[in-house]
Amino acid sequence: GSLVAAVLEHSGHLDKEHLGAHVGRLSRREELWTLMNNKYSEFLPSVQNREDLVAEVEGLSMDIDLLKVAIENEVQQDLNVAVTEFTELKQQLERDSVVLSVLKKLQEFDTAMKELSAALLEQKYMPAAQRLEKARSSLRNVESHRGFELRIPKALRKELTVQEQNIIYQLGKEWQKLIVWKLPRSKGSSSLEAVLLSELHLHTVPAQGQDAAVPPIAAVLQALAVLGELHHKLKDFGQLLMEYILKPLISYPSLEPVTEEQPDVFILRFRSQELALDEFSPMKVFDQIKLIFEVLHKYLLNVPLEQPGKGGKDGRVTLAELLGELIWEELSNCLIHSCLVHSVPSSSSQLEQYKEVIESTKEFEKALKEMQFLKQDKTALLKYACNVNFHFANKKCQDLIKAARKLMTSEIHNTVKITPDSSAALPELPSPGSGDHPKTHRPSHLLGSGTVNLGSESSLSRCTLSLPACRISCSVQQLVELAYNTMEEAKTSTKFCCLQLCNCVRDIFHVFCEVVPRYHRENLQKLPQLAAIHYNNCMYIAHHLLTLGHQFRYLTSTMLSDCGGTFVDLVPDFRKLGMECFLAQMQVQKRGVLDRLWSARNFSNMDDDENYCAANKSIKQVLHQLKGLGTVWQDVLPVHVYCKAMGTLLNTALAEIVTRIAALEDISAEGADRLYSLCKIMVDEGPQVFTPLLEEDKNKKYQEEVPVYVQKWMTFKELMIILRANLQEIVDRWADGKGPLAEQFSAAEVKSLIRALFQNTERRAAALARVK
């Protein structure tokens, strides 16, 4: 109250509302103070309890520190000593365990070796081999423990090796007793005599009262398999089997296997048939080889062996399977390349007969699979046999190329006469209108008069498109026949064979272009007759290539049209080949003509007897050369080619003579007469080189047509006239550039001849003035 009064007194200016608010706030403060006093009175006991607990904790902490000090000073030393002792005991236990394991393995090794020795004494090779493997495993386990410096494993390894070699040696002896090869002393097995002296003895025939000491074959083979030696034994056996039995059966048709079974041995040998063919069918080879495997399967190969990881689920595999894996690839290759390849038909007509070979191959593989010699997935022989179309086409093409090369490398000079009327030995072909030839292309009718009707007003001779009469090599004629026969066979073959054969025909002609010019190069360069024959050969082939594809275009189905169509694209190559060879020979002959004329001393100073004789000799040598050339080309080249070639060479000689005489600066009267006589020799005897035909009376026609083939003939004759003419005659023949002389010589050449023949007079000057 006093506080309120003081407040009121101090704050007299406050109104009643403010006074009420201040009173309320003071009341709440008093309530808070009272609450704080109550809480403090409750907190004091708990604080006292906590202080007591802190004092107890501090006492316990002091006790723990004292205990820790006691443990570190007393217990820790005893604990370290105990741990060390425990570790040492543990290591000792491990060493003792390892030693005990090694001792057990050594005991197992010793036991296995003792059992091995006992089994070997009793010739129980399979248990002995198993004991050897057990001993090897034990020793391997001993050697795997490292950290032991023991000498005993080395000694045990040595003893194991000795025992292993001992059992392998004894098994080898048993193997040699079971399988005995009696071979000739000479190691070579390629000769028939060596094969006939070879024998195989199998001592695996179960005999009555068989000695128990003789181990059965299965035990020997199984022991070898366990030791890992069977593979080497079978490999050696397979090589001998291939070398002395199987390959000889395939290579020598006269061989025949002979089998002989005795009470304790089976013998296989060979004998030679007296009447044997050079080659025999695959069926016979398959039967003989199947016989060999049947007896081997009966007496040797039908032995099941334990081969973990091989064979069926139980790991059992027969000896036949193992041998088959070793030699089948070599045997199948030998059968293919030495037997089946020779049985592939050489003509389409024999393809049907080849089915017997396919069936025989199938039966052969089936028999080998039944004997477990061949696995089910091995079908190399059957695949080869069934692919006969491919092999037939390849063999046919190879034979064709071989035959074609033989013809190409044969002598060229063996010739045959080809005429438009001669009947070539080619297959008879249906008319172009037969088969599926389009009806719009109808052949022309051959008339009885030997002409082809082309319409109502015109006709051509039947020889219009024929090759002119000439001589070709017999080999080339046979080559073209080979091409026709091949195309004839292609149209009746399968599509693959048809394509191959058509391509082979093209290859034959390509080979011709490569082989013939190189193989006969020296003769073609030196011998003009062979060059002419080669030219005819090329033109003959080109002539047939023009229509070869067309003749077979409509003979069969559309298969033939896929093989390249026609052969027309080859025609330019053959024409070029023939022309190049013949033109090269023409160049040789031209050089010969010019070389002979070179010795004429340029036809100068003919009034000198020595110069005249030299020129006369050169003229006669040229004529002799041309006559000899005409003789070797006679009845060889076509007439028009012959005349053109001889005309070219004679023209070369005349042109050279004209050039040299026209170049002379001074010709005496006697020299002019002698030049005229030399030229007359050429004019008189030159036409005689034109003898294209054997019949002399028929050659006169071509001798009279010399100006047609010799371009400089009229020029030469005009030169002869000039040599004997006077100035007025020369001027008259010039006729102001319109006469016959002007047609052959230029004004400069005529003036040069006038100056050389006549002295410098007014008449010569007047004549020279007229020539312009």
C-alpha positions in Angstrom: 0.0 0.0 0.0 2.8 2.2 0.8 4.4 1.3 -2.5 1.2 2.2 -4.3 0.9 5.4 -2.4 4.4 6.3 -3.3 3.7 5.6 -6.9 0.6 7.7 -6.8 2.4 10.4 -5.1 5.1 10.3 -7.6 2.7 10.1 -10.4 0.0 12.4 -9.5 -0.6 13.5 -12.9 -1.7 9.8 -14.1 -5.4 9.2 -14.5 -7.2 6.3 -13.0 -7.0 4.0 -16.0 -3.2 4.1 -16.0 -3.2 3.5 -12.3 -5.2 0.3 -12.6 -2.8 -1.1 -15.2 0.3 -0.5 -13.0 -1.4 -2.3 -10.2 -2.1 -5.4 -12.3 1.5 -5.7 -13.4 2.8 -5.5 -9.9 0.5 -8.3 -8.8 1.8 -10.7 -11.5 5.4 -10.0 -10.5 4.6 -11.0 -6.9 3.1 -14.3 -8.2 6.3 -15.0 -10.2 8.5 -14.4 -7.3 6.5 -16.8 -5.1 6.8 -19.5 -7.8 10.6 -19.1 -8.1 11.0 -19.5 -4.3 9.1 -22.8 -4.5 11.2 -24.2 -7.4 14.5 -23.3 -5.6 13.4 -25.1 -2.5 12.8 -28.2 -4.6 16.1 -28.0 -6.6 18.4 -27.9 -3.6 18.0 -31.6 -2.6 18.7 -32.8 -6.1 21.9 -30.8 -6.3 23.1 -32.3 -3.1 22.5 -35.8 -4.5 24.5 -35.1 -7.6 27.4 -33.8 -5.6 27.4 -37.1 -3.6 27.5 -39.1 -6.9 30.4 -37.1 -8.2 32.4 -37.9 -5.1 31.7 -41.7 -5.6 32.7 -41.6 -9.2 36.0 -40.0 -8.4 36.7 -42.7 -5.9 35.9 -45.4 -8.4 38.2 -43.8 -11.0 41.0 -43.9 -8.6 40.4 -47.6 -8.0 40.5 -48.3 -11.7 43.7 -46.5 -12.2 45.3 -48.5 -9.5 44.0 -51.7 -11.1 45.3 -50.7 -14.5 48.7 -50.1 -13.1 48.7 -53.5 -11.4 47.7 -55.3 -14.7 50.4 -53.6 -16.7 53.0 -54.4 -14.2 52.1 -58.0 -13.4 49.5 -59.7 -15.8 50.8 -58.3 -19.2 54.1 -60.2 -18.9 52.4 -63.5 -18.2 50.0 -62.9 -21.1 52.9 -62.3 -23.7 54.6 -65.5 -22.5 51.3 -67.5 -23.1 50.8 -66.1 -26.6 54.3 -66.9 -27.7 54.0 -70.5 -26.4 50.6 -70.9 -28.2 52.1 -69.7 -31.6 55.0 -72.1 -31.3 52.7 -75.0 -30.5 50.5 -74.1 -33.5 53.5 -74.0 -35.9 54.8 -77.3 -34.5 51.3 -78.8 -35.2 51.3 -77.6 -38.8 54.7 -79.0 -39.4 53.7 -82.3 -37.9 50.6 -82.3 -40.1 52.6 -81.7 -43.3 55.1 -84.3 -42.3 52.3 -86.8 -41.6 50.7 -86.0 -45.0 54.1 -86.4 -46.8 54.7 -89.7 -44.9 51.2 -90.9 -46.0 51.9 -90.0 -49.6 55.3 -91.7 -49.4 53.6 -94.7 -47.9 51.1 -94.7 -50.8 54.0 -94.3 -53.3 55.8 -97.3 -51.7 52.7 -99.4 -51.8 52.0 -98.5 -55.4 55.5 -99.3 -56.5 55.4 -102.7 -54.7 52.0 -103.4 -56.4 53.5 -102.2 -59.7 56.4 -104.6 -59.4 54.1 -107.5 -58.5 51.7 -106.7 -61.4 54.6 -106.6 -63.9 55.9 -110.0 -62.7 52.4 -111.4 -63.4 52.2 -109.4 -66.7 49.1 -107.6 -65.4 49.8 -104.5 -67.4 46.6 -102.6 -66.7 46.9 -102.8 -62.9 50.6 -102.0 -63.3 49.8 -98.9 -65.3 47.2 -97.8 -62.8 49.7 -98.3 -59.9 52.2 -96.3 -61.9 49.8 -93.4 -62.3 49.0 -93.7 -58.5 52.7 -93.5 -57.6 53.2 -90.6 -60.0 50.3 -88.7 -58.4 51.7 -89.4 -54.8 55.1 -88.2 -55.8 53.7 -85.2 -57.4 51.8 -84.4 -54.2 55.0 -84.8 -52.2 56.9 -82.5 -54.5 54.2 -79.9 -54.3 55.0 -79.2 -50.6 57.6 -76.5 -50.5 60.0 -75.6 -47.7 61.3 -79.2 -47.4 64.8 -79.8 -48.3 64.3 -83.5 -48.9 66.6 -85.6 -51.0 64.2 -88.5 -51.1 61.8 -87.1 -53.8 64.7 -87.0 -56.3 65.5 -90.6 -55.6 61.8 -91.5 -55.8 61.5 -89.6 -59.1 64.4 -91.6 -60.5 62.9 -94.9 -59.3 59.6 -93.9 -60.8 61.2 -93.1 -64.2 63.0 -96.4 -64.2 59.7 -98.3 -63.5 57.9 -96.2 -66.1 60.4 -97.0 -68.8 60.4 -100.6 -67.7 56.6 -101.0 -68.2 56.7 -98.9 -71.4 59.5 -101.2 -72.7 57.5 -104.4 -71.8 54.3 -103.0 -73.3 56.3 -102.1 -76.5 57.5 -105.7 -76.7 53.9 -106.9 -76.3 52.8 -104.5 -79.0 55.5 -105.8 -81.3 54.3 -109.3 -80.6 50.7 -108.4 -81.4 51.5 -106.4 -84.6 54.3 -107.6 -86.8 55.4 -105.8 -89.9 57.5 -107.7 -92.4 58.9 -105.1 -94.7 61.6 -105.2 -97.4 65.1 -104.1 -96.5 64.9 -101.0 -98.7 63.0 -98.3 -97.0 61.4 -97.0 -100.2 57.8 -98.1 -100.4 56.9 -96.4 -103.7 57.7 -99.4 -105.9 55.4 -102.2 -106.7 58.0 -104.8 -105.8 58.5 -103.4 -102.3 54.7 -103.5 -101.7 54.5 -107.2 -102.9 57.2 -108.1 -100.3 55.4 -106.4 -97.4 53.2 -108.3 -94.9 51.2 -107.5 -91.8 50.9 -110.2 -89.1 48.3 -109.7 -86.4 48.9 -112.0 -83.4 45.5 -111.1 -82.0 43.6 -114.1 -83.1 42.1 -115.8 -80.0 43.4 -119.4 -80.2 42.0 -122.4 -78.4 43.8 -123.1 -75.1 45.3 -119.7 -75.2 48.3 -119.3 -72.8 47.3 -117.3 -69.8 50.7 -115.7 -69.7 49.9 -114.0 -73.0 48.1 -110.8 -72.1 44.9 -110.0 -73.9 45.1 -107.2 -76.5 42.7 -105.0 -74.5 44.9 -105.0 -71.5 48.0 -104.0 -73.5 46.1 -101.2 -75.3 44.5 -99.9 -72.2 47.8 -99.8 -70.3 49.3 -97.9 -73.2 46.4 -95.5 -73.1 46.8 -94.9 -69.4 50.5 -94.2 -69.9 49.8 -91.9 -72.8 51.8 -94.0 -75.2 49.0 -95.3 -77.3 48.8 -92.2 -79.5 52.5 -92.7 -80.6 52.0 -96.4 -81.2 48.8 -95.7 -83.3 50.5 -92.9 -85.2 53.4 -95.2 -86.2 51.0 -98.0 -87.1 48.8 -95.6 -89.1 51.8 -94.3 -91.1 52.9 -97.9 -91.9 49.3 -98.8 -92.8 49.1 -95.8 -95.2 52.5 -96.4 -96.7 52.5 -100.1 -97.3 48.8 -101.0 -97.6 46.3 -98.2 -98.2 48.2 -96.0 -100.6 49.5 -98.9 -102.7 45.9 -100.2 -103.1 44.9 -96.8 -104.5 48.0 -96.3 -106.7 48.5 -99.8 -108.2 45.5 -101.3 -110.1 47.2 -104.7 -110.3 47.4 -105.1 -106.5 44.9 -107.4 -104.8 44.9 -108.0 -101.0 45.2 -111.5 -99.8 44.1 -112.5 -96.2 45.0 -115.6 -94.4 43.8 -116.6 -90.9 45.8 -119.2 -89.0 45.2 -120.5 -85.4 47.3 -117.8 -83.7 47.9 -115.2 -86.4 46.1 -113.2 -89.1 48.3 -112.4 -92.2 47.6 -109.6 -94.8 49.7 -109.5 -97.9 49.4 -108.5 -101.6 49.6 -110.2 -104.9 49.7 -108.8 -108.4 47.0 -109.7 -110.9 48.3 -110.9 -114.3 45.6 -109.2 -116.3 45.2 -105.8 -114.7 43.8 -102.6 -116.2 45.8 -99.4 -116.1 43.1 -97.8 -114.0 40.2 -99.2 -112.0 37.0 -97.8 -110.7 36.5 -96.3 -107.3 34.1 -99.1 -106.4 36.9 -101.6 -106.5 39.2 -99.4 -104.5 36.5 -98.9 -101.9 35.8 -102.6 -101.7 39.4 -103.4 -101.2 40.0 -100.7 -98.5 36.7 -101.7 -96.8 38.1 -105.3 -96.7 41.3 -104.0 -95.0 39.3 -102.2 -92.4 37.0 -105.0 -91.7 39.8 -107.4 -90.9 41.5 -104.8 -88.8 38.3 -104.0 -87.0 37.8 -107.7 -86.3 41.3 -108.5 -85.1 42.6 -105.2 -83.7 40.5 -102.1 -83.8 37.3 -103.2 -82.1 38.7 -102.7 -78.6 37.0 -100.3 -76.2 39.3 -98.1 -74.1 38.9 -95.8 -71.2 39.6 -92.3 -72.4 38.3 -89.6 -70.0 37.2 -86.6 -72.0 36.7 -88.6 -75.2 34.1 -90.8 -76.7 30.6 -91.0 -75.0 29.5 -90.0 -71.6 31.3 -92.9 -70.0 34.6 -91.9 -71.6 34.9 -95.1 -73.6 36.3 -95.0 -77.1 37.3 -97.7 -79.5 40.8 -98.1 -81.1 39.1 -97.6 -84.5 38.0 -94.1 -83.6 41.5 -93.1 -82.4 43.1 -94.5 -85.6 40.5 -92.8 -87.8 41.3 -89.4 -86.2 45.0 -90.0 -87.1 44.8 -91.1 -90.7 41.4 -90.3 -92.2 42.3 -86.9 -93.5 45.4 -88.2 -95.3 43.4 -91.2 -96.6 40.5 -89.2 -97.8 42.8 -86.8 -99.6 44.6 -89.7 -101.2 41.3 -91.3 -102.3 40.2 -88.0 -103.8 43.3 -87.0 -105.7 44.4 -90.5 -106.7 41.1 -92.2 -107.3 38.0 -90.1 -107.5 39.5 -87.4 -109.5 40.3 -89.9 -112.3 36.8 -91.2 -112.2 35.2 -87.9 -113.0 33.5 -88.2 -116.4 35.2 -86.6 -119.4 32.0 -86.2 -121.3 28.4 -85.3 -120.5 27.1 -88.7 -121.6 29.0 -90.4 -118.8 27.5 -88.3 -116.0 24.6 -90.6 -115.6 27.0 -93.5 -115.0 28.7 -91.6 -112.3 25.7 -92.2 -110.0 27.2 -95.6 -109.3 30.3 -94.0 -108.0 28.2 -91.7 -105.7 26.3 -94.7 -104.3 29.5 -96.6 -103.8 31.1 -93.7 -101.9 28.0 -93.4 -99.7 28.2 -97.1 -98.9 31.9 -96.9 -98.2 31.5 -94.0 -95.7 28.5 -95.8 -94.1 30.6 -98.9 -93.6 33.5 -97.0 -92.0 31.0 -95.2 -89.7 29.5 -98.5 -88.6 33.0 -99.7 -87.7 33.4 -96.4 -85.8 36.5 -95.6 -87.8 34.8 -92.5 -89.2 32.7 -89.9 -87.3 29.2 -89.1 -88.5 30.1 -85.6 -89.5 33.0 -86.6 -91.7 31.7 -86.7 -95.3 34.6 -85.4 -97.4 34.5 -88.2 -99.9 30.7 -88.0 -100.4 30.8 -84.2 -100.8 33.5 -84.5 -103.5 31.6 -87.3 -105.3 28.3 -85.5 -105.2 29.8 -82.3 -106.5 30.4 -84.1 -109.8 29.2 -81.3 -112.0 31.7 -78.9 -110.7 34.6 -81.5 -111.0 33.4 -82.6 -114.4 33.4 -79.0 -115.6 36.9 -78.3 -114.2 38.3 -81.6 -115.5 36.7 -81.1 -118.9 38.1 -77.6 -119.1 41.5 -78.7 -118.0 41.5 -81.5 -120.6 40.4 -79.1 -123.2 43.1 -76.5 -122.4 45.7 -79.3 -122.3 44.6 -80.7 -125.7 44.4 -77.1 -127.1 48.0 -76.3 -125.9 49.2 -79.6 -127.5 47.7 -78.5 -130.8 49.1 -75.0 -130.5 52.6 -76.3 -129.9 52.6 -78.8 -132.7 54.2 -78.2 -136.1 52.7 -75.5 -138.2 53.9 -76.7 -141.5 51.5 -79.8 -141.5 48.7 -78.2 -143.5 45.4 -79.0 -145.1 43.8 -77.2 -148.1 40.7 -75.2 -147.3 38.3 -74.3 -150.1 34.8 -72.9 -150.2 33.5 -76.2 -151.4 35.5 -78.4 -149.0 33.4 -80.0 -146.2 35.0 -79.2 -142.9 34.9 -82.0 -140.2 32.5 -80.0 -138.0 29.4 -81.2 -136.2 26.2 -81.1 -138.2 24.1 -78.2 -136.9 20.4 -77.7 -137.2 19.3 -75.0 -139.5 19.1 -71.5 -138.0 15.3 -71.7 -138.3 14.9 -74.7 -136.1 14.4 -74.7 -132.3 13.5 -71.4 -130.7 14.9 -69.2 -133.4 12.7 -66.2 -134.0 10.4 -66.7 -136.9 11.2 -63.2 -138.3 14.8 -64.4 -139.1 14.3 -66.9 -141.9 17.2 -68.4 -143.7 17.7 -67.8 -147.4 17.0 -70.7 -149.7 19.9 -72.4 -151.4 19.3 -72.7 -155.0 20.4 -75.6 -157.2 22.6 -73.3 -159.2 24.8 -72.6 -156.2 23.4 -69.1 -155.5 21.5 -67.6 -152.6 18.2 -66.0 -153.5 18.1 -62.5 -152.1 15.1 -61.3 -153.9 13.5 -61.2 -157.3 16.3 -59.3 -159.1 19.6 -60.1 -157.4 21.6 -63.2 -156.2 25.0 -63.9 -154.7 27.3 -66.9 -155.1 27.2 -69.4 -152.3 31.0 -68.7 -151.9 30.4 -64.9 -151.2 30.9 -65.2 -147.5 33.2 -68.2 -147.6 36.9 -68.2 -146.6 39.0 -68.1 -149.8 41.0 -71.2 -150.7 44.2 -71.4 -148.7 46.2 -73.8 -146.6 45.9 -73.9 -142.8 47.7 -76.0 -140.2 46.0 -79.3 -139.4 46.4 -78.5 -135.8 44.3 -75.3 -136.2 41.6 -77.1 -138.0 41.5 -79.6 -135.2 41.5 -76.7 -132.7 38.4 -75.2 -134.3 36.8 -78.6 -134.4 37.5 -78.9 -130.7 35.8 -75.6 -130.1 32.7 -76.7 -132.1 32.5 -80.0 -130.3 32.8 -78.3 -126.9 30.0 -75.9 -127.8 27.9 -78.9 -129.0 28.5 -80.6 -125.7 27.8 -77.5 -123.7 24.2 -77.2 -125.1 23.3 -80.6 -123.6 25.0 -80.0 -120.2 23.7 -78.4 -117.0 23.7 -74.7 -116.7 27.0 -74.7 -114.6 28.8 -77.0 -117.0 27.4 -75.0 -120.0 28.8 -71.8 -118.7 32.1 -73.3 -117.8 32.5 -75.0 -121.2 31.6 -71.8 -123.1 34.1 -69.8 -121.1 36.6 -72.6 -121.7 36.2 -72.1 -125.4 36.9 -68.4 -125.0 40.0 -69.3 -122.9 41.3 -71.6 -125.6 41.3 -68.8 -128.1 42.9 -66.4 -125.6 45.6 -69.0 -125.0 46.2 -69.3 -128.7 46.9 -65.6 -128.9 49.5 -65.9 -126.1 51.1 -69.3 -126.8 51.5 -69.5 -130.6 53.3 -66.2 -131.3 55.8 -66.9 -128.5 56.3 -70.7 -129.0 56.8 -70.4 -132.8 58.4 -66.9 -132.7 61.8 -67.9 -134.2 60.3 -69.9 -137.0 57.7 -67.3 -137.8 60.4 -64.7 -138.2 62.8 -66.8 -140.3 60.5 -68.9 -142.4 58.1 -66.9 -144.7 56.0 -70.0 -145.4 55.2 -70.5 -141.7 54.4 -66.8 -141.4 51.9 -67.2 -144.3 50.4 -70.3 -142.7 50.1 -68.5 -139.4 48.3 -65.6 -141.2 45.9 -68.1 -142.7 45.4 -69.8 -139.3 44.4 -66.5 -137.7 42.0 -65.6 -140.5 40.5 -69.1 -140.4 39.8 -68.8 -136.7 38.5 -65.3 -137.0 36.2 -66.5 -139.8 34.7 -69.1 -137.6 34.5 -66.8 -134.6 32.2 -64.5 -136.6 29.4 -67.1 -136.5 30.4 -69.5 -133.8 28.2 -68.0 -131.1 25.4 -67.3 -133.5 25.3 -70.9 -134.7 24.6 -72.1 -131.2 22.4 -69.2 -130.1 19.1 -70.9 -130.8 20.0 -74.5 -130.3 19.2 -74.8 -126.6 17.4 -73.1 -123.8 18.4 -69.7 -122.6 21.2 -71.2 -120.5 23.7 -70.8 -123.4 22.9 -67.2 -123.8 24.3 -66.5 -120.3 27.8 -67.7 -121.2 28.9 -64.6 -123.0 26.8 -64.5 -126.2 29.0 -64.4 -129.3 32.7 -64.6 -130.0 32.8 -61.6 -132.3 34.8 -59.5 -129.9 37.8 -61.9 -130.4 37.8 -61.4 -134.2 39.8 -58.2 -134.3 42.5 -59.7 -132.0 43.0 -62.7 -134.3 43.0 -60.5 -137.5 45.6 -58.2 -135.8 47.7 -61.2 -134.7 47.8 -62.6 -138.3 48.4 -59.3 -139.9 51.2 -58.3 -137.5 53.1 -61.6 -138.2 52.7 -61.4 -141.9 53.5 -57.7 -142.1 56.7 -58.4 -140.1 57.6 -61.0 -142.6 56.9 -58.5 -145.4 59.2 -56.1 -143.8 61.9 -58.7 -143.7 61.4 -59.4 -147.4 61.4 -55.8 -148.3 64.7 -55.3 -146.5 66.1 -58.3 -148.4 65.1 -56.7 -151.7 66.6 -53.3 -150.8 69.8 -54.9 -149.6 70.2 -56.8 -152.9 69.6 -53.6 -154.9 72.2 -51.8 -152.7 74.9 -53.8 -154.4 73.9 -52.4 -157.8 76.1 -49.3 -157.1 73.2 -46.9 -157.7 73.1 -48.0 -161.4 75.7 -45.4 -162.2 78.4 -45.7 -164.9 76.8 -48.6 -166.6 79.3 -48.3 -169.4 81.7 -49.8 -166.9 81.5 -53.5 -167.2 82.1 -54.1 -163.5 79.3 -51.8 -162.5 77.0 -53.4 -165.1 77.8 -56.9 -163.8 77.1 -55.8 -160.3 73.7 -54.3 -161.2 72.8 -57.2 -163.4 73.6 -59.6 -160.5 71.5 -57.6 -158.0 68.6 -57.6 -160.4 68.7 -61.3 -160.8 69.1 -61.8 -157.0 66.0 -59.8 -156.4 64.1 -61.8 -159.0 65.4 -65.0 -157.5 64.3 -63.9 -154.1 60.8 -63.1 -155.3 60.5 -66.3 -157.3 61.6 -68.4 -154.3 59.2 -66.5 -152.1 56.4 -67.1 -154.6 57.1 -70.8 -154.6 56.8 -71.1 -150.8 53.7 -69.0 -150.7 52.2 -70.9 -153.7 49.0 -72.7 -152.9 49.3 -71.4 -149.3 48.0 -67.9 -149.3 44.7 -66.9 -150.7 45.1 -65.7 -154.3 44.3 -62.1 -153.6 46.6 -62.0 -150.6 49.4 -63.7 -152.6 49.1 -61.3 -155.5 48.9 -58.3 -153.3 52.0 -59.4 -151.3 54.1 -60.3 -154.3 53.0 -57.1 -156.0 54.1 -55.0 -153.0 57.5 -56.6 -153.0 58.0 -56.3 -156.8 56.8 -52.7 -156.5 59.4 -52.1 -153.9 62.1 -53.2 -156.2 60.8 -51.2 -159.2 60.4 -48.1 -157.1 63.9 -48.4 -155.8 65.3 -48.8 -159.4 63.3 -45.9 -160.7 64.4 -43.6 -157.8 68.1 -44.5 -158.3 68.0 -44.1 -162.1 66.1 -40.8 -161.9 68.7 -39.5 -159.4 71.6 -40.1 -161.9 73.2 -36.9 -163.2 74.9 -38.3 -166.3 73.9 -41.3 -168.3 75.9 -42.2 -171.4 74.3 -43.7 -174.5 75.9 -47.0 -173.8 74.8 -46.7 -170.1 71.2 -45.9 -171.2 71.2 -49.1 -173.3 72.5 -51.2 -170.5 70.0 -49.7 -168.1 67.3 -50.5 -170.6 68.4 -54.1 -170.8 68.4 -54.3 -167.0 64.9 -52.9 -166.8 63.8 -55.3 -169.5 64.9 -58.2 -167.4 62.6 -56.9 -164.6 59.7 -56.4 -167.1 60.1 -59.8 -168.7 60.8 -61.9 -165.6 58.9 -59.8 -163.0 55.4 -61.1 -163.9 56.8 -64.7 -163.5 56.9 -64.3 -159.7 53.0 -64.3 -159.8 52.4 -68.1 -159.5 49.7 -68.3 -156.8 48.3 -71.6 -158.1 49.9 -75.0 -158.7 48.4 -75.2 -162.2 50.8 -73.2 -164.5 48.1 -72.4 -167.1 45.9 -70.8 -164.4 48.7 -68.4 -163.3 48.8 -66.5 -166.7 45.7 -64.6 -165.7 47.5 -63.1 -162.7 50.7 -62.5 -164.6 48.8 -60.5 -167.1 47.3 -58.4 -164.3 50.6 -57.2 -163.0 49.8 -53.5 -163.3 46.8 -54.1 -161.0 49.1 -55.3 -158.2 52.3 -53.3 -158.9 51.7 -49.6 -158.5 55.0 -48.5 -160.2 54.7 -50.9 -163.1 53.6 -48.3 -165.6 56.1 -45.8 -164.2 58.8 -48.4 -164.7 57.8 -48.9 -168.3 57.7 -45.2 -169.0 61.3 -45.0 -167.6 62.3 -47.7 -170.1 60.8 -45.6 -172.9 62.7 -42.6 -171.8 65.9 -44.5 -171.8 65.5 -45.4 -175.6 63.6 -42.3 -176.8 64.9 -39.0 -178.4 64.0 -35.5 -177.2 61.0 -35.1 -179.4 59.5 -38.4 -178.3 59.9 -37.4 -174.7 58.3 -34.1 -175.3 55.4 -35.8 -177.3 54.8 -38.2 -174.4 54.8 -35.3 -172.0 52.2 -33.6 -174.1 52.2 -30.4 -172.1 51.6 -32.3 -168.8 48.7 -34.3 -170.3 50.5 -37.3 -171.8 51.3 -40.8 -170.3 54.7 -39.6 -169.2 53.2 -36.8 -167.1 51.0 -39.4 -165.3 54.0 -41.2 -164.0 56.7 -38.6 -163.5 56.8 -35.0 -162.4 58.3 -32.2 -164.5 61.3 -32.0 -162.3 62.0 -35.7 -162.7 61.6 -35.6 -166.5 63.9 -32.6 -166.7 66.5 -34.4 -164.6 66.4 -37.4 -166.9 66.7 -35.2 -170.0 69.8 -33.5 -168.5 71.3 -36.8 -167.6 70.6 -38.5 -171.0 71.3 -35.6 -173.5 74.1 -33.1 -174.0 73.5 -29.4 -173.4 72.3 -28.2 -176.8 69.7 -25.8 -178.0 67.4 -28.7 -178.7 67.7 -29.9 -175.1 67.0 -26.4 -173.9 63.9 -26.2 -176.0 62.8 -29.6 -174.8 63.3 -28.6 -171.2 61.3 -25.5 -171.9 58.4 -27.6 -173.1 58.4 -29.7 -170.0 56.7 -27.7 -167.3 
